[in-house]
Amino acid sequence: QVQFVESGGGLVQPGGSLRLSCAASGIDVGFYTMGWYRQAPGKQRDLVAQITSIGSTRYADFVKGRFTISRDNAKNTVYLQMDGLKPEDTAVYYCNKLISPSSWGQGTQVTVSS
């Protein structure tokens, strides 16, 4: 059974940083294109960043230059480094496969506020 456990969220002031982690079980994240998604209250879930099996990355325009996705195959974990956080980044953040997503984890709440 595929499971994702997201962690690392919290309350941070505008301009601050957070590093999110997504620990996977039941799959090898190194074999898949993995994505970080976010969902704000009342809004749809959006793709934020993705990393392919060969390490190529792509970002949504609204986070480009501020967020960095990475992966540690030995730990079977995907990361999202978030710098220069803005109030509009407030959301629950999830990770999943980009193609044929598995069941969603509980996500991790990120709140950017002064």
Secondary structure, DSSP 8 states (H G I E B T S, - for coil): --EEEEE--EEE-TT--EEEEEEEESS-GGGS-EEEEEE-TTS-EEEEEEE-TT--EEE-TTTTTTEEEEEETTTTEEEEEE-S--GGG-EEEEEEESSS-------EEEEE--
